[in-house]
Amino acid sequence: MYYQIFKRFAWEGISLYEVISTTNEFTVLVEDHVVDKAFSAIKRLH
């Protein structure tokens, strides 16, 4: 799952600020100006 998200972000040119992963949760921190772009990239995953 992580691979698909990271690959999509790379294709979109979205830099990750930090990644936090726990047993039940996955959090990706990005800069403010790319938040909408990151959400759109995630929503396009199948």
VMD Tcl script that builds the backbone (N, CA, C; Angstrom):
set m [mol new atoms 138]
animate dup $m
set s [atomselect $m all]
$s set {name element resname resid chain x y z} {
  {N N MET 1 A 0.818 -1.198 0.000}
  {CA C MET 1 A 0.000 0.000 0.000}
  {C C MET 1 A 0.859 1.258 0.000}
  {N N TYR 2 A 1.887 1.268 0.840}
  {CA C TYR 2 A 2.747 2.454 0.909}
  {C C TYR 2 A 3.383 2.755 -0.448}
  {N N TYR 3 A 3.814 1.694 -1.130}
  {CA C TYR 3 A 4.465 1.877 -2.424}
  {C C TYR 3 A 3.571 2.642 -3.387}
  {N N GLN 4 A 2.308 2.273 -3.460}
  {CA C GLN 4 A 1.386 2.936 -4.383}
  {C C GLN 4 A 1.238 4.427 -4.058}
  {N N ILE 5 A 1.157 4.755 -2.793}
  {CA C ILE 5 A 1.019 6.155 -2.377}
  {C C ILE 5 A 2.288 6.927 -2.684}
  {N N PHE 6 A 3.441 6.365 -2.294}
  {CA C PHE 6 A 4.712 7.064 -2.524}
  {C C PHE 6 A 4.993 7.223 -4.012}
  {N N LYS 7 A 4.650 6.209 -4.803}
  {CA C LYS 7 A 4.856 6.291 -6.249}
  {C C LYS 7 A 3.997 7.404 -6.845}
  {N N ARG 8 A 2.744 7.483 -6.423}
  {CA C ARG 8 A 1.838 8.516 -6.928}
  {C C ARG 8 A 2.347 9.906 -6.557}
  {N N PHE 9 A 2.790 10.069 -5.314}
  {CA C PHE 9 A 3.340 11.356 -4.887}
  {C C PHE 9 A 4.569 11.723 -5.720}
  {N N ALA 10 A 5.425 10.759 -5.988}
  {CA C ALA 10 A 6.621 11.027 -6.797}
  {C C ALA 10 A 6.229 11.462 -8.209}
  {N N TRP 11 A 5.275 10.774 -8.821}
  {CA C TRP 11 A 4.818 11.138 -10.163}
  {C C TRP 11 A 4.226 12.543 -10.187}
  {N N GLU 12 A 3.545 12.916 -9.108}
  {CA C GLU 12 A 2.909 14.227 -9.023}
  {C C GLU 12 A 3.883 15.321 -8.578}
  {N N GLY 13 A 5.098 14.928 -8.200}
  {CA C GLY 13 A 6.080 15.904 -7.738}
  {C C GLY 13 A 5.797 16.427 -6.337}
  {N N ILE 14 A 5.162 15.610 -5.513}
  {CA C ILE 14 A 4.806 16.002 -4.149}
  {C C ILE 14 A 5.896 15.517 -3.201}
  {N N SER 15 A 6.534 16.443 -2.518}
  {CA C SER 15 A 7.564 16.094 -1.542}
  {C C SER 15 A 6.925 15.820 -0.194}
  {N N LEU 16 A 7.385 14.775 0.449}
  {CA C LEU 16 A 6.880 14.419 1.767}
  {C C LEU 16 A 7.739 15.089 2.829}
  {N N TYR 17 A 7.090 15.695 3.797}
  {CA C TYR 17 A 7.784 16.331 4.907}
  {C C TYR 17 A 8.098 15.298 5.984}
  {N N GLU 18 A 7.129 14.437 6.273}
  {CA C GLU 18 A 7.302 13.386 7.269}
  {C C GLU 18 A 6.253 12.307 7.054}
  {N N VAL 19 A 6.600 11.072 7.396}
  {CA C VAL 19 A 5.673 9.946 7.330}
  {C C VAL 19 A 5.624 9.296 8.711}
  {N N ILE 20 A 4.423 9.112 9.225}
  {CA C ILE 20 A 4.228 8.490 10.536}
  {C C ILE 20 A 3.316 7.277 10.334}
  {N N SER 21 A 3.794 6.124 10.762}
  {CA C SER 21 A 3.020 4.902 10.578}
  {C C SER 21 A 2.925 4.153 11.901}
  {N N THR 22 A 1.687 3.804 12.266}
  {CA C THR 22 A 1.447 2.975 13.440}
  {C C THR 22 A 0.628 1.775 13.001}
  {N N THR 23 A 0.266 0.948 13.927}
  {CA C THR 23 A -0.506 -0.247 13.596}
  {C C THR 23 A -1.838 0.087 12.925}
  {N N ASN 24 A -2.512 1.141 13.385}
  {CA C ASN 24 A -3.858 1.451 12.907}
  {C C ASN 24 A -3.947 2.699 12.047}
  {N N GLU 25 A -2.841 3.374 11.829}
  {CA C GLU 25 A -2.914 4.696 11.218}
  {C C GLU 25 A -1.683 4.966 10.372}
  {N N PHE 26 A -1.881 5.750 9.312}
  {CA C PHE 26 A -0.792 6.147 8.425}
  {C C PHE 26 A -0.955 7.642 8.168}
  {N N THR 27 A 0.036 8.435 8.528}
  {CA C THR 27 A -0.044 9.886 8.383}
  {C C THR 27 A 1.096 10.371 7.507}
  {N N VAL 28 A 0.766 11.210 6.539}
  {CA C VAL 28 A 1.764 11.811 5.663}
  {C C VAL 28 A 1.670 13.318 5.826}
  {N N LEU 29 A 2.781 13.943 6.155}
  {CA C LEU 29 A 2.817 15.395 6.290}
  {C C LEU 29 A 3.456 15.990 5.047}
  {N N VAL 30 A 2.779 16.994 4.491}
  {CA C VAL 30 A 3.281 17.699 3.309}
  {C C VAL 30 A 3.198 19.201 3.573}
  {N N GLU 31 A 3.859 19.964 2.742}
  {CA C GLU 31 A 3.813 21.422 2.861}
  {C C GLU 31 A 2.393 21.912 2.571}
  {N N ASP 32 A 2.031 23.054 3.162}
  {CA C ASP 32 A 0.676 23.609 3.016}
  {C C ASP 32 A 0.245 23.784 1.564}
  {N N HIS 33 A 1.156 24.227 0.722}
  {CA C HIS 33 A 0.771 24.546 -0.656}
  {C C HIS 33 A 0.511 23.318 -1.539}
  {N N VAL 34 A 0.807 22.108 -1.040}
  {CA C VAL 34 A 0.541 20.904 -1.835}
  {C C VAL 34 A -0.495 19.978 -1.199}
  {N N VAL 35 A -1.173 20.439 -0.153}
  {CA C VAL 35 A -2.158 19.593 0.535}
  {C C VAL 35 A -3.273 19.164 -0.417}
  {N N ASP 36 A -3.846 20.087 -1.159}
  {CA C ASP 36 A -4.933 19.739 -2.086}
  {C C ASP 36 A -4.457 18.778 -3.167}
  {N N LYS 37 A -3.257 19.005 -3.670}
  {CA C LYS 37 A -2.683 18.136 -4.692}
  {C C LYS 37 A -2.465 16.726 -4.134}
  {N N ALA 38 A -2.007 16.633 -2.871}
  {CA C ALA 38 A -1.785 15.333 -2.235}
  {C C ALA 38 A -3.103 14.588 -2.035}
  {N N PHE 39 A -4.135 15.281 -1.562}
  {CA C PHE 39 A -5.448 14.652 -1.396}
  {C C PHE 39 A -5.990 14.153 -2.739}
  {N N SER 40 A -5.831 14.938 -3.764}
  {CA C SER 40 A -6.296 14.521 -5.092}
  {C C SER 40 A -5.548 13.288 -5.573}
  {N N ALA 41 A -4.249 13.230 -5.336}
  {CA C ALA 41 A -3.455 12.078 -5.746}
  {C C ALA 41 A -3.912 10.818 -5.013}
  {N N ILE 42 A -4.191 10.950 -3.722}
  {CA C ILE 42 A -4.642 9.784 -2.946}
  {C C ILE 42 A -6.020 9.327 -3.409}
  {N N LYS 43 A -6.895 10.279 -3.700}
  {CA C LYS 43 A -8.256 9.914 -4.126}
  {C C LYS 43 A -8.250 9.199 -5.475}
  {N N ARG 44 A -7.234 9.415 -6.293}
  {CA C ARG 44 A -7.158 8.749 -7.600}
  {C C ARG 44 A -6.574 7.345 -7.534}
  {N N LEU 45 A -6.125 6.904 -6.356}
  {CA C LEU 45 A -5.609 5.552 -6.215}
  {C C LEU 45 A -6.759 4.555 -6.303}
  {N N HIS 46 A -6.497 3.424 -6.876}
  {CA C HIS 46 A -7.540 2.386 -7.009}
  {C C HIS 46 A -7.103 1.143 -6.319}
}
mol reanalyze $m
mol bondsrecalc $m
mol representation Tube
mol addrep $m
